[in-house]
Amino acid sequence: KEKAEITKEQQAFMKVIVDSYNRHQIPQDVTKKLLQEQYSAEENFILLTEMATSQVQVLVEFTKNIPGFLSLDHEDQIALLKGSAVEAMFLRSAQVLSTKMPNGHTEVLEERIRNSGISEEFMTPMFNFYKSIGKLHMVQEEQALLTAVTILTPDRPFVKDHPAVERLQEPMLEVLRKLCALHHPREPQYFARLLGRLTELRTLNHYHTEMLTSWRMNDQKFTPLLCEIWDVQ
Ligand SMILES: O=C(NC1CCCCC1)[C@H]([C@@H]1CCCCO1)n1c(-c2ccc(Cl)cc2)nc2cc(F)c(Cl)cc21
């Protein structure tokens, strides 16, 4: 009989991560702004770079609160952040889009993003991912833990001490597995489907540089932080 119930220490561990995740919510003003009007490709690009820049800063704070992260080798800490920032951005974007909104708002939001300046060819993979995240109806704890699991992916480029990262990711996966069983009792495969989304997320990594450089506008400007995190300029 697998240990189904969440232990006291796992509950404390999860609370640290979920509280930190909730403290670091991106201001929902990106949805408010997008629902107001259809911006031009230039304005949308600026909105994206502003949101993405603040999200990276938020991601660093969130990551520092992951138990054990700060005791990793410092260069590995950077490699994990650099390797997961784009995925965390798409994951966060997907979670924002799958948030319950008043009737019709999600459709308007989707329309605004489809017309935001992104090249047509990237719409399908991006919205397929957004749809597949939406269908999971993740609870907040699952969202927070999935983000932490994404950051603690041992096989990012330039990570030297894989086992040390695995040792941090494993307890995270164990709690996530129990959470899935708890919140989705009638879907025994839910945990596996959730992890499958991380594979889909990696494919978006490949597209993101082209998505940015092919934005329907000339000479896109990036903040120094985004030049660091995104392979642009
Ligand atoms: O600002 C965005 N996302 C932030 C990033 C930090 C975390 C919070 C959400 C972008 C912008 C908004 C202006 C139009 C273009 O998309 N965005 C993307 C997206 C991200 C990467 C690329 Cl390359 C293209 C589009 N998908 C989104 C889905 C959504 F539901 C919402 Cl609200 C916004 C979304």
The ligand as a Gaussian input file, in Angstrom:
#p B3LYP/6-31G(d) Opt

LIG

0 1
 O        2.824000      39.049000     -20.968000
 C        2.633000      37.894000     -21.220000
 N        2.717000      36.881000     -20.315000
 C        3.094000      37.129000     -18.934000
 C        4.534000      36.649000     -18.750000
 C        4.935000      36.681000     -17.293000
 C        3.956000      35.915000     -16.412000
 C        2.533000      36.451000     -16.575000
 C        2.080000      36.405000     -18.035000
 C        2.369000      37.462000     -22.633000
 C        1.956000      38.573000     -23.589000
 C        0.831000      39.472000     -23.182000
 C        0.674000      40.551000     -24.311000
 C        0.418000      39.912000     -25.644000
 C        1.489000      38.909000     -25.912000
 O        1.591000      37.963000     -24.826000
 N        1.487000      36.294000     -22.705000
 C        1.813000      35.209000     -23.418000
 C        3.038000      35.054000     -24.202000
 C        4.227000      34.784000     -23.543000
 C        5.406000      34.634000     -24.281000
 C        5.380000      34.779000     -25.661000
 Cl       6.835000      34.588000     -26.560000
 C        4.183000      35.071000     -26.310000
 C        3.016000      35.217000     -25.580000
 N        0.867000      34.272000     -23.313000
 C       -0.092000      34.766000     -22.490000
 C       -1.275000      34.209000     -22.035000
 C       -2.077000      34.933000     -21.171000
 F       -3.230000      34.427000     -20.719000
 C       -1.694000      36.236000     -20.767000
 Cl      -2.722000      37.122000     -19.688000
 C       -0.493000      36.805000     -21.224000
 C        0.288000      36.068000     -22.085000

